[in-house]
Amino acid sequence: MPPLKEAVDDFLAQKRIAVVGVSRDSAQAANLVYRTLRKADYEVFAVNPHAEEVEGDACYHDLKSIPGGVAAAVIATPPEITDAVARECAEQGVSRVWMHRSFGKGSVSNDAAAYCREHGITVIAGACPMMFLPGADVGHRCMRWMLKLTGGLPKP
């Protein structure tokens, strides 16, 4: 697996990214990631099996429903769902996965991360893509600095 910087740069170089776990509740972390990627000019796709629309955009029930597919997916689901999403990523040819984590365990599943690696998927198991986007807000830059200082940044 590539070093973190290389994995992050490669992930963020993709222009079609799914955010799995967006909610009808716009205050959720997944929705913030979704909005931020959209504002940064990514073609971003909301995925939630229980919603038709999120943030005023169409919402897809699964990855296979996204027209043309995606190259990357941010997973922002409970860890017990992350395993199934990782399998779906492999089935759909998604070659880059970011398991979101802000505080606590987040979406990270060690089993899902291992599954991704076994299937040739580059996985970032932890942190938040917003920590690494150009022009990141102060809060996310501080979190990245703190995690780097404490050794808490993920290792792909």
C-alpha positions in Angstrom: 0.0 0.0 0.0 1.2 3.5 -0.7 2.2 6.0 2.0 -0.6 8.2 3.4 0.2 11.3 1.4 0.3 9.3 -1.8 -3.0 7.6 -1.0 -4.7 10.9 -0.1 -3.4 12.7 -3.2 -4.6 9.8 -5.4 -8.0 9.7 -3.7 -8.5 13.4 -4.0 -7.3 13.4 -7.7 -10.5 11.4 -8.5 -13.3 13.6 -9.7 -16.3 11.2 -9.3 -16.7 10.3 -5.6 -19.5 8.6 -3.8 -20.3 9.5 -0.2 -22.0 6.4 1.4 -24.0 7.1 4.5 -25.3 10.6 3.8 -28.4 11.4 5.8 -31.7 13.3 5.4 -30.3 15.1 8.5 -27.9 17.6 7.1 -26.0 18.0 10.4 -24.4 14.5 9.9 -20.6 14.3 9.2 -21.3 12.5 5.9 -23.4 15.4 4.7 -20.6 17.9 5.6 -18.1 15.8 3.6 -20.6 15.6 0.7 -21.2 19.4 0.7 -17.5 20.2 1.0 -16.6 17.9 -1.9 -19.4 19.3 -4.0 -18.2 22.9 -3.3 -14.7 21.8 -4.2 -16.0 21.0 -7.7 -16.0 17.2 -7.4 -18.8 15.3 -9.1 -20.1 13.8 -5.9 -22.9 11.2 -5.4 -25.0 10.7 -2.3 -25.6 7.1 -1.3 -28.3 6.1 1.2 -30.6 3.1 0.7 -33.4 4.9 2.5 -33.4 8.3 0.8 -34.4 9.5 -2.7 -32.9 13.0 -2.2 -30.2 14.4 0.0 -29.0 18.0 0.2 -31.3 18.8 -2.7 -29.6 16.3 -5.0 -30.6 12.8 -6.2 -29.6 10.1 -3.7 -28.7 6.6 -4.9 -29.6 3.5 -3.0 -26.3 1.8 -3.7 -23.1 2.2 -5.7 -24.3 0.2 -8.6 -27.1 2.7 -9.2 -24.7 5.5 -9.9 -24.7 6.1 -13.6 -21.2 5.6 -14.9 -19.9 4.4 -11.5 -17.3 6.2 -9.4 -13.5 5.8 -8.9 -13.6 6.5 -5.1 -16.0 6.3 -2.1 -16.0 7.9 1.3 -17.7 5.5 3.7 -19.5 7.3 6.6 -21.6 4.5 8.0 -21.5 2.5 11.2 -18.6 0.1 11.1 -21.0 -2.9 10.9 -22.3 -1.6 7.6 -18.8 -0.7 6.4 -18.0 -4.4 5.7 -20.9 -4.7 3.2 -20.0 -1.4 1.6 -16.4 -2.5 1.1 -17.7 -5.7 -0.7 -19.9 -3.5 -2.9 -16.9 -1.3 -3.7 -15.0 -4.4 -4.9 -18.0 -5.6 -6.9 -18.4 -2.2 -8.6 -14.7 -1.7 -9.4 -14.3 1.2 -6.9 -10.5 1.2 -6.3 -10.2 3.8 -3.6 -12.0 3.8 -0.3 -11.9 6.3 2.6 -13.4 5.1 5.9 -14.4 8.3 7.6 -13.5 8.9 11.3 -13.7 12.1 13.2 -13.9 11.1 16.9 -14.3 7.6 18.2 -14.3 4.6 15.9 -16.2 6.4 13.1 -16.7 4.1 10.1 -13.5 2.2 10.4 -13.8 -1.6 10.3 -10.5 -3.5 10.4 -12.2 -6.4 8.6 -13.4 -4.1 5.8 -9.9 -2.5 5.5 -8.3 -6.0 5.2 -10.9 -7.0 2.7 -10.2 -3.9 0.6 -6.4 -4.5 0.7 -7.0 -8.2 -0.3 -9.0 -7.0 -3.3 -6.5 -4.4 -4.5 -8.5 -1.4 -3.2 -6.4 1.4 -1.7 -8.0 2.1 1.7 -7.6 5.0 4.1 -9.0 3.7 7.3 -9.6 6.8 9.4 -9.4 10.6 9.4 -11.5 12.8 7.2 -10.9 13.9 3.5 -11.7 17.4 4.6 -8.4 17.5 6.6 -6.5 17.2 3.4 -8.5 19.3 0.9 -6.8 22.4 -0.3 -8.3 25.3 1.7 -9.3 23.1 4.6 -11.1 24.9 7.4 -9.1 25.7 10.6 -10.9 23.0 12.6 -9.9 20.2 10.1 -6.4 21.6 9.8 -6.0 21.5 13.6 -7.4 17.9 13.7 -4.9 16.8 11.1 -2.0 18.5 13.0 -3.1 16.9 16.2 -3.5 13.4 14.7 -0.1 13.7 13.1 1.4 14.8 16.4 -0.1 11.9 18.3 0.5 9.3 15.6 -3.3 9.0 15.0 -3.3 9.5 11.2 -4.3 6.3 9.4 -1.8 4.1 7.7 -3.1 2.9 4.3 
